[in-house]
Amino acid sequence: MDTKAERVLLVALFHELVLKGNNRPFFYRVALRNLQVALSDFGVRVRRVPPQFAEVRTPPELEQAVRERLCSVIGVEYVAPAWRTRHTWEEVLQGVQRVLTEVGSFASFAVRCRRTDKRFLFPAPEMESRLGAAIAEWTGARVNLTQPERTIWVRVLSEGVYIFAERFEGIGGLPVGGSGRVVALLSGGIDSPVAAWRMMLRGCQVEFVHFHSFPLVSRRSQEKARQLVQHLTRYQYRSRLFLVPLAEIQQHVLVLAPPEFRVVLYRRFMYRIAKRIARQLRAHALVTGESLAQVSSQTLPNLAVIDAAAEMPVLRPLIGMSKHEIVELARRIGTYEISIQPDEDCCSLFVPRHSATRSDPEQIAALEARLPVEELVQRALQEQECVHERFPLRVPPGAPEPA
């Protein structure tokens, strides 16, 4: 068949892009950079297709792998293997024939056209009518606009006309790096990785802090935290994990504080330390995986007392979710199987059977007055370790760096 149609992957970027006003070019640049970084180990290039699309040309043998990678990029609405033609009716018809050859036979169909660039070709309803008549003549199938067996999409854009019959849904959300930087407290359980991922979905670059009780316990929780960060880095391409010792702080709290207030005091120390790390990284907020009333330390009175130690915004994307909803999301994003591995979490060390559900700010302040708070915070920061993770692991020279 004599046609200049070219096989490409058409990437539809996040639908919220149209709401961004003067910030739209910034978000578009971030999205395109993320696409290029995500594909950097494939050696393919991403091409911009205004107003909110991108195009990737790839060898046939890599198309499926590249498509699957694109569908895991936050900010992608869908990926469509498409035939791109120039803005002539003859080439559009040839492109449609290419698509029909690929999809095989069908009994009913619909044509859905959108003409973003109105300089070219006919109005969308006329294109749908003309193409519908041609497809019916070629295939013998009937038009069914309500429940078609096969849908043919046609997008008229400034870079060409894109024709496709399959769309693979992406994650959606805002491109990572477009909403600033946050620091997530990563416990190693089910909730905190999900909370971090949900902030990525809203465009945040997430850095991680994990508190451990080594050498009082093994390094198992640190190893699990690193596995979780390695997995989550697939969604944002570069991460830092700060491993901070809490054992000395816990020992001081154990001696000087009543058992029912230990968890609240531990959390306040964590927030103080995470705040210092966040300021060093120029992050704007802390992120935690707390869900309201899930455990005794996560009641409103306790959360208010704990938050006071942060002195910066604390974001809780799971606060209104049930445990079942959180588990289902953990399964979906791939962190659940890692999270349920046994470990020795610092929050389970020296914790009584029953913790206070309502902390009094004055009582907590009095207890902390008996502790060398600043000295303990400084020592923990001095003994922290930083682990860098990136994805893809093999990045060729000249590939763009993530934010």
N, C-alpha and C positions, 0 to 999 in steps of 0.2 A: 504494500500500500504506500503510495507516494504522499507522504505527509511530513511536515516539519515539526510535528508534535514531539515533545520531549517528556520522558518519565521523570517525575520529581516527587518529593514528599512535601506537601503543603501543610504548614504548621499554623494553626489558629491560636493566637495568643490570648491572654486573659481578657474576658469581656469587660472587666472594669476599666480597661484602658481608656474607653471612650468617655469616662467620667472624670479623667484626671486634668482636664483643662491645660493650663500652661505647663504642668508637670509631665504631660504626656511624653515628650521626647526623652526625658530622663528615664521614665519607667521602660520605655521601648529599648533604650540603650542597655539597661540592666538585663532585660529579658533576652536580648540578642547575645549579650556577653555570656549569660548562663547557658544558652543553647550551644554556643561554640565551645565552652569549657566542657560541657557534658559530652560532647562528641569528639573531644580533642584526641582521644586514642584511636579514632576511626580514620583520621586524616581527611575528613570531608569539611567543606566550608558551608557556612550559613549565609544566606542572602536575604536582605530585607525586602519585604513586599508590603508597601503601605496599603491600607492604613494600620492594620494590626495583624499582619501575617509575616511568616518567614518561609523560605524555600530551601530545601536541602537536596542536592543532587548526589546520588550514591550509586556505586556499582550494584547490579542486580543481586549479586551474592551477599551483599551487606544490607540490603534494604530492610529485611525483617529485624535484624539486630539493631539497626539505627532507629527504626520506627519504635521498637520497644523501649529503647533508651529515651527517645523523645517523649514518650508517654509518661515517663517517670520524672520529667522535669516540672517542678512547680511553676505555675504560670501558663502551662499549655492546656488549652481547652480540648483540642482534638488534633489528630494527625491523619491526613488523607493521602494515600498513594494516588497521585493525579497525573493526568496528561495535560501539559501546558502547551497552548497554541498561541499564535499571534492573533491580532484582533481582526480577522477576516472570517466571513461566514463560511467560506469553503473549508478553511482549516478547522473551524469549530466542528463542522459536520464530520470531518475526518477524525478529529479527537474523540467525538462521541462514538464513532465506529470502533476506535481502538478500545474504549471502555467496554463496549458491548461484546467484543471478541473475548475479553478477559472474564466477564461475569457469566457467560453461558446463557442458557435459555431461562425464560421466566414467563409467567402467564399474565401478569399485570405490572404496571409501573407508573411512576410519577416523575416529572421533571421539576426540580426546584432551582430557580435562577435568582441570583442576586447580582445587580450591576452596580458595584461600588463606584467604578469610574464611568460616569455617564457620557463620556466623549465617544465611546465605542459601541457599535452595533445597535440592536433594537432595544426598546424598553423591555424590562424583565418579563412582563406577562406575554408580550408578543414572542419573545424568545422561547418561553415555555410552550406556547402553542405550536410554533413552527417545529421545534425539536420533538415535541410529542407526536406530531403528525409523521415526521420522518422516522422515528423509532417504531411507531405502530406499523408503518409500511414495511420496514426492514425485518421486523421480528414477528409480526402477526399478533403481538401481545396487545391487551386492551389497557387504556388509561384508567387508573383508579387513584383518585387524589386523597382518599381517606385511609385506605389500608392496602397500599401497594406492596406487592411482593418484592419489588426492587425500586430503589430511588436513585435517580441520576442527578447529581448536584453540578451546577455550573456557576462559577464565581468569575465575574468580569472585573479584573483588577488592572491597575496601571501597568504592571509588568507582563500581563498576558491573560489569557482565559484558561481557567483551571477546571478540568472536568474529572469527576470521580464518582464512584459508586460505593465506596466504603469509607467510613470514618471511625477511627479508633480513639476512644475517649481518653483524655489526659487527666491529670490530678486537679487542674484548675488552680485557683489562688493567685496571689500576687508574686512577682518574681523575687526570689531571695536576694536581699541586699537593698531593696527599694524602700524599706521601712525603718532602716537603722539597725543598730546592734543591741542585743540583750544578752544577759548571762543567766543560764538556767542551772538550778540546783538539781543535780542528777543523782538520785539515790541508788539506782540499780533495780528498783521495783518496776511495776507495770505502769504506774501513772506518770512519772516525771519524763520518760522519753516521749510519751504521747503529747504531753504539754509542750515540750520543745518543738515537736513536729508541727503542732498547730500554730505555733508562732512563726515557724518557717513558712507555713501556708499563708500567713498574712504579710509576708515579705521581709521578715526579720532574719538577719544573720545571727545565729545562736552560738555563743561560746558556753562551755560547760565547766561546772565545778562539782567535784565529787569529794565528799568528806568520808574518811576511813579511820578505823581504829587500830591500824597496824602500829606497833608490833604486838598489841594485846590480842589481836586476832590475825588470821592469815591474810594474804593479799588477794583473796578470791574476789572480794567486792571490787577491788581496783581493776582486776582483769575483766570482770563483767562490765564495768563502766566503760572500759576501753572498747569492748566488743559493741556495746550499744552506740558509742560515738562513731565507730567505724561504719556501722550500718546507717546511722542518720546522716553521715557525711555524703552518702549517695544522693541526698536531696539538696545539699548546699555546697559540696565540692571542696570545702576546706573548713576545718574545725580545730579548735584548741580545747584540750581537756586539762584542767588544773586539778591535781590530786593533792588534797589538803589533809594533814593529820589532825585528828580531833581527840586522840586518846588522852593527852595531857589535860585538855579542857574538861573532858568527861571525869577524869579522876578528881580534879578540883571540885567540880559540881557534886560528885558523889559524897565528898566529905562534908561539904558546907551547906547543902540544900536538902530540904525535905524531899522524899522520893516522888511525891505527886507533881512536883514542879520541875523535875529534871528535864523532861522533853521540851518544855517551853524554854528553859534556859539554854539547852543545846541549840534549839532553833535560833534563838536570838544571837548566839555566838556565830552560827553559820551565816546569818544575814549580815552581821558586821563584817565578816571576812569576805563574803561574796561582794559586798558593797565596795570594799577596797579594790578588789580585782576588777570590778565593773568600771570603776573610775579610771583605773590604769588603762583599760581597753577603750575608754570613751564610749562605753555602753550607757544606754539611757534608762534601763530598768532591769529588775530581776524577774525571773520566771520560776514558778514552782508548780508541782503537780497536785496540789491540794484540791480536794472536793469537799464541799461544805458538809460537816458532820459525819464524814466517813469514818474518822477515828476521833478519839477524845481531844487530841491536840488541835483538831481542825474545826472547832466551834468558833462562832463569831467572836466571843470575848477573848479566846486564846489567840485567834488570828490578829485581832487588833493589837494585843500586847506584843506579839512577835513582830508585826509590821513596824512598830515604833523603833525597833533597833536598826531597820534598814536605811532609813533617812533617804529613800528614793522610791519611786514607784515599784510595786510588786504586782506582777501580772499573773493571774491564775486562770488560764483558758479552760480548765476542767471544772471550775467551781460549781457549776450547775448540772454536771453530768453524773449519772449513776455509774456504779462499778461495772455493770453489764455493758453500758455504752462504751466505757473506757477500754474494757477488754476487747470488745469487737473492733475498735479502732486500732488497738495495738496489734491484733491479728492482721488487719488490713495493711498496715504499714511495715509489718515484718519484725517488730520488736518483741512480740509476746514470747516467743520461744526462748529468746535470750533472757528476758526478764524473769522467767520462772525458774531459771537455773538456781540451785541453792548457793547461798553465799553467807557471809557474816557481816550483816549491815551494821553500821555504827549506831543507828537509831535503836537497834534492839539490844544494845549493850548497856547494862546498868539501868534498865528501865523497869519500873514496878508494874505489877499486874494491873493496877488501876491508876490512871493519871487524872489530874484535875481537869475538869471541863470548863472551869471559869477561873481565870487568873486575875488577880488584883494587881494593877500596875504599881501601886505603892509597895506591895509586898515583894514583887519581883525586883523592884529597884533596891529595896533593902537587902535582899539576898545577894544581888550583884555587887552591892557596896562592900561585901565581905570577900569578893573575889578580885584578883589582880587582872581585871578585864583587858586593859590595853596591853599589858605585858603578854598575856596569853594569845591575844590576837596577833601581835607582832611576831611571836615565835612561830605560830602556825603559818603565817605568810612567809617567813624566812625558810621554812622547811618544805614548802610546797614544791611539787614537780609539775612541769608542763609537758604535755604530749601533743604533738601535731599530727593531724590526720588529713588525708586528701583523697579525692576521687575525681577522675580515674587515676589509678596508680601510675600508669605510664603516660606521661604528658610530653609530647615532642617539643623541641626547642621552638620558641616563637609563639606558642599557644598562649592565649590571654589568661591572666591570673584572675581567679574569683576575688570578690570584694573582701 
